[in-house]
Amino acid sequence: MSKGSYKPGQEAPKSGQYGIVGPRGGDTKVERTVVRGEPFPPTPGKGMTYKLNDPTKTK
């Protein structure tokens, strides 16, 4: 697992849009909104992870 990728069930470090990354590192074009401190939801397939695409912009 590369730096900046997160497994399902891990706690989200930041709120935002997280893209689902395939088992070989390819972009699946699917995103999920995750709130900081909440666990990442299950992915559609085995070996998939999440990466932050667009952090929530709050002040």
C-alpha positions as CSV (number, residue, x, y, z in Angstrom):
1,M,0.0,0.0,0.0
2,S,1.5,3.3,-1.0
3,K,1.6,6.5,1.1
4,G,-1.7,8.4,1.0
5,S,-3.9,5.3,0.4
6,Y,-6.3,4.0,2.9
7,K,-8.0,0.6,3.4
8,P,-11.7,0.1,4.1
9,G,-12.4,0.4,7.8
10,Q,-9.5,2.8,8.5
11,E,-10.3,6.1,10.1
12,A,-10.4,9.0,7.6
13,P,-7.7,11.6,8.4
14,K,-9.5,14.4,6.5
15,S,-13.0,15.0,5.2
16,G,-13.4,15.0,1.4
17,Q,-13.9,13.1,-1.8
18,Y,-11.9,9.9,-1.8
19,G,-11.4,8.0,-5.1
20,I,-11.4,4.2,-5.1
21,V,-8.1,2.8,-6.5
22,G,-8.1,-0.7,-8.1
23,P,-5.8,-3.5,-6.8
24,R,-3.1,-2.7,-9.3
25,G,-3.2,1.0,-8.7
26,G,-5.6,2.1,-11.5
27,D,-8.3,4.7,-11.0
28,T,-11.8,3.3,-11.0
29,K,-13.5,6.8,-11.5
30,V,-15.6,6.1,-8.4
31,E,-15.6,8.5,-5.5
32,R,-17.0,8.4,-2.0
33,T,-17.5,11.3,0.5
34,V,-15.9,10.5,3.8
35,V,-16.0,12.6,7.0
36,R,-12.8,13.0,9.1
37,G,-12.8,10.4,11.9
38,E,-15.3,8.1,10.2
39,P,-14.3,4.7,8.9
40,F,-13.9,4.2,5.1
41,P,-16.8,2.1,3.7
42,P,-16.2,-1.3,2.0
43,T,-14.9,-1.2,-1.5
44,P,-16.7,-3.0,-4.4
45,G,-13.8,-5.4,-4.8
46,K,-11.0,-7.2,-3.0
47,G,-7.7,-5.3,-2.8
48,M,-9.1,-1.9,-3.5
49,T,-8.1,1.2,-1.5
50,Y,-9.0,4.9,-1.2
51,K,-7.0,8.0,-2.0
52,L,-7.9,11.7,-1.3
53,N,-9.0,13.4,-4.5
54,D,-10.6,16.6,-3.2
55,P,-10.3,17.7,0.5
56,T,-13.3,19.6,2.0
57,K,-12.5,23.3,2.1
58,T,-13.6,24.7,5.5
59,K,-12.2,27.6,7.6
